């Protein structure tokens, strides 16, 4: 019985995840918000702007 309960729970999690991803994908249609930094930042040696724009 525990195995059936575990399998039902895993199935529920998978269905919920797929449903959420599909719903979110339809809402945003693959677009993300265009957020820009107000000042340059760096993550280690990586600049906030692409290397091509720095040339």
C-alpha positions as CSV (number, residue, x, y, z in Angstrom):
1,X,0.0,0.0,0.0
2,X,2.8,2.4,0.8
3,X,4.3,1.8,-2.7
4,X,1.0,2.7,-4.3
5,X,0.8,5.8,-2.2
6,X,4.3,6.8,-3.2
7,X,3.6,6.2,-6.8
8,X,0.4,8.3,-6.7
9,X,2.3,11.1,-5.0
10,X,5.1,11.0,-7.6
11,X,2.5,11.0,-10.4
12,X,0.7,14.0,-8.8
13,X,4.0,15.9,-8.6
14,X,4.9,15.2,-12.2
15,X,1.4,16.2,-13.4
16,X,1.5,19.4,-11.3
17,X,5.0,20.3,-12.6
18,X,4.0,19.8,-16.3
19,X,0.8,21.8,-15.8
20,X,2.6,24.7,-14.1
21,X,5.2,24.8,-16.9
22,X,2.6,24.8,-19.6
23,X,0.5,27.4,-17.9
24,X,3.5,29.7,-17.3
25,X,4.6,29.2,-20.9
26,X,1.3,30.2,-22.3
27,X,1.1,33.3,-20.1
28,X,4.5,34.7,-21.0
29,X,4.7,33.2,-24.5
30,X,8.4,32.6,-24.1
31,X,9.2,36.2,-23.4
32,X,11.0,37.5,-20.3
33,X,10.9,41.0,-18.9
34,X,13.7,43.3,-20.2
35,X,15.5,44.3,-17.0
36,X,18.5,46.5,-17.2
37,X,21.0,47.3,-14.6
38,X,21.4,51.0,-13.7
39,X,25.1,50.6,-13.2
40,X,27.7,48.1,-14.5
41,X,28.2,45.0,-12.4
42,X,30.6,42.1,-12.5
43,X,30.4,38.5,-11.4
44,X,34.0,37.5,-10.9
45,X,35.7,38.3,-14.2
46,X,32.5,38.5,-16.2
47,X,31.3,42.1,-17.1
48,X,27.7,43.2,-17.1
49,X,27.9,44.0,-20.8
50,X,28.9,41.7,-23.6
51,X,32.5,41.7,-24.7
52,X,31.4,42.6,-28.3
53,X,29.9,45.9,-27.0
54,X,33.1,46.8,-25.1
55,X,35.2,46.9,-28.2
